[in-house]
Amino acid sequence: MFDCKTFISVKEISDVLRVSQSKSYNIVRTLNKELEEKGYMVISGRVSRKYFEERFYGVESATEKEVKNAGE
């Protein structure tokens, strides 16, 4: 199966933030609305991983984790 790291799903947001899936859906809708207002196309139920990480301070990106783990 193809593993896309460009977008983060509701399930992943729920796991990362330790919130319910309904709260995660609200977060995705809010972030996608912001992106649409900026002129970007969006996908329901998913949001750009990069934008999610920018908006949620303290959420470590996958790239940052790989660099940190490589140094250990």
LODO-352719 format. One record per residue (C-alpha): residue number from 1; residue in three letters; x, y, z. Coordinates in steps of 0.25 Angstrom, whole numbers, padded with zeros to 4 digits. Example, Ala and Ser with C-alpha at 12.3 -4.5 7.8 and 13.67 -1.06 7.14 Angstrom:
BEGIN
PT    i   aa     xx     yy     zz
PT    1  Ala   0049  -0018   0031
PT    2  Ser   0055  -0004   0029
END
This chain:
BEGIN
PT    i   aa     xx     yy     zz
PT    1  Met   0000   0000   0000
PT    2  Phe   0005   0014  -0003
PT    3  Asp   0009   0022   0009
PT    4  Cys   0007   0037   0007
PT    5  Lys   0014   0046   0016
PT    6  Thr   0009   0059   0009
PT    7  Phe  -0004   0059   0016
PT    8  Ile  -0008   0055   0030
PT    9  Ser  -0021   0048   0033
PT   10  Val  -0031   0050   0044
PT   11  Lys  -0027   0037   0051
PT   12  Glu  -0012   0042   0051
PT   13  Ile  -0016   0055   0057
PT   14  Ser  -0024   0048   0067
PT   15  Asp  -0012   0040   0071
PT   16  Val  -0002   0052   0071
PT   17  Leu  -0011   0061   0079
PT   18  Arg  -0017   0051   0087
PT   19  Val  -0031   0056   0084
PT   20  Ser  -0044   0050   0079
PT   21  Gln  -0046   0047   0065
PT   22  Ser  -0058   0057   0065
PT   23  Lys  -0048   0068   0070
PT   24  Ser  -0038   0064   0059
PT   25  Tyr  -0049   0065   0048
PT   26  Asn  -0052   0080   0054
PT   27  Ile  -0037   0083   0053
PT   28  Val  -0036   0077   0039
PT   29  Arg  -0048   0085   0034
PT   30  Thr  -0042   0098   0041
PT   31  Leu  -0028   0096   0034
PT   32  Asn  -0034   0093   0021
PT   33  Lys  -0043   0105   0021
PT   34  Glu  -0031   0114   0024
PT   35  Leu  -0024   0107   0013
PT   36  Glu  -0036   0109   0003
PT   37  Glu  -0036   0124   0007
PT   38  Lys  -0021   0125   0003
PT   39  Gly  -0025   0119  -0011
PT   40  Tyr  -0020   0105  -0009
PT   41  Met  -0028   0092  -0012
PT   42  Val  -0031   0083  -0001
PT   43  Ile  -0035   0068   0002
PT   44  Ser  -0047   0065   0011
PT   45  Gly  -0042   0057   0023
PT   46  Arg  -0027   0061   0021
PT   47  Val  -0019   0073   0022
PT   48  Ser  -0005   0077   0018
PT   49  Arg   0005   0071   0028
PT   50  Lys   0014   0083   0027
PT   51  Tyr   0003   0093   0029
PT   52  Phe  -0002   0084   0041
PT   53  Glu   0012   0085   0047
PT   54  Glu   0013   0100   0045
PT   55  Arg   0000   0102   0052
PT   56  Phe   0002   0093   0064
PT   57  Tyr   0014   0098   0071
PT   58  Gly   0022   0087   0078
PT   59  Val   0018   0076   0068
PT   60  Glu   0031   0070   0062
PT   61  Ser   0031   0068   0047
PT   62  Ala   0035   0054   0042
PT   63  Thr   0048   0060   0036
PT   64  Glu   0052   0065   0049
PT   65  Lys   0050   0052   0056
PT   66  Glu   0058   0045   0045
PT   67  Val   0070   0055   0047
PT   68  Lys   0069   0054   0063
PT   69  Asn   0069   0038   0062
PT   70  Ala   0081   0038   0052
PT   71  Gly   0089   0046   0062
PT   72  Glu   0087   0036   0073
END
